[in-house]
Amino acid sequence: MPIKIAKNSGFCFGVKRAIQMALDSSQRCEDIVTLGPIIHNPQVVEKLKDEGIESVDSIQDIKGRATIIRSHGVKREVLESLKKEKVEIINATCPYVSKTQDYARQLSQEGYQLFIMGDRSHPEVIALESYADSNAIVVGSPEDIPAKKYSRIGLISQTTRSMEELRAIVSALLLHCNELRVMNTICNATSIRQQSTLELAKESDLMIVVGGKNSSNTKMLANISQKFIETLHIETAQELDVGMFEKVDRVGITAGASTPDWIILEVYQKISECMGNIGTSINRVEDIPGFKEEEC
Amino acid sequence: MPIKIAKNSGFCFGVKRAIQMALDSSQRCEDIVTLGPIIHNPQVVEKLKDEGIESVDSIQDIKGRATIIRSHGVKREVLESLKKEKVEIINATCPYVSKTQDYARQLSQEGYQLFIMGDRSHPEVIALESYADSNAIVVGSPEDIPAKKYSRIGLISQTTRSMEELRAIVSALLLHCNELRVMNTICNATSIRQQSTLELAKESDLMIVVGGKNSSNTKMLANISQKFIETLHIETAQELDVGMFEKVDRVGITAGASTPDWIILEVYQKISECMGNIGTSINRVEDIPGFKEEEC
């Protein structure tokens, strides 16, 4: 089969839920905004804007409108401020992210030095930090761990990181404490997508990773894939051209948890055309060879 | 320097303490026994016997005599039985082992599935298991982990294992649970001896590891050393002969936490003789080149 998609590609439970909440709320409320992009996919954010759901960057821009909290969550202080504004709040924080926020609070309250494995500039991590009752330490890799000893360390992870990264951080942290309590908060959807991408990369000549360039989980799929084979990370089909597929027999497609079906389908159709299979009859992502619905 | 000793070789705090407690008690009590060998060094056990402190294997053999609990600790049930026997109990369990027993109880009481990294036939591990309120799982390596998922795992270690082993088990356990709480109970004396042995092995042509063949921490030193260089694990100087040193320039000596100074000194003197340096004036382990007192 020349073109194959990774099992479980595309929207995860948390993203589907956030978008559905936004669409449902827009039926009910006349004026509605999201505080920051609801998910890390510019095309979806643009589409929601067409539905009247604008993304604003700060509380000052809300101006009394009903406000959707993005899937990545927001800082505790931001939520408090929103409550004071007395606007309607629709909290579309992914439940797995909310659970991680709970752990941040719990571990710091129980006296652990909280470590967060993640990207300190990512909104999910910025929000997570705010839930710790004392200063959290954000680490992207073992090199970021301060050269000191702690009595008790509590570790949580940005939900979209990899098990390989978690293992490396855990191994390193064992030298820095007497007690290490690890809450494995890498979400199941993330792990499943990473595993499926890895399997497909091993049997492909070229991998196309589809999703927001600002999407953490999509970038992680590209990282994993490029360890095995040439990999392109694109947002839309417009970034593809015939030349890319000239010397390629087997193309693998994978897509992040925030990539919508219609973009994946356009990518599949464009690749089919580039490879000379014009007029493919596939019109649903589920029908692309290799797809399998995830079991959550 | 042709013969060098690893920093921090020989008796650790827990062993020194246990032997001192035994000797002090023998001054006070006429009839005294240890329940099992007090430490894993047959020569020391033999010497204590000469002082009137016999090692017995079972409660039936105690016959009303004051009883010393060995440094490795005993099962909770055994301690209960001893109390019923109404004999005087001198508890020489290493305080680091006692702390590990406390963790076994605490973690199982808090609902964690307790894992013990260690050797299931070692007296310390047999005792540790008994302190868990529910069934503990003993694992020597990642292959021993049952192929199932647990909600929360609590991990402790036999005090004499290596960090390398702990890391391997921790990495593997991360795939088996949502929460992993690791109490790093590898004792400081163990880690320090392993590190010093590793450093010396790297600059030696032959390593002599001195200590009980039944001593877990000594066996671990031999394991670590033989990854780098030819290594002999001996109990006494009698196991050495000239032939072993014929083609050797630099000999490293290391000794387990239960190896007494007099045996180390005999080994050093025998090696000196074998290497042609007859009449060495060194009469204290502290004076052997390379030795450094540990900071605990």
Interface residues (C-beta under 8 A of the other chain):
Chain A: M163 L166 R167 V170 S171 L174 L175 C177 N178 E179 L180 R181 V182 M183 N184
Chain B: M163 L166 R167 V170 S171 L174 L175 C177 N178 E179 L180 R181 V182 M183 N184
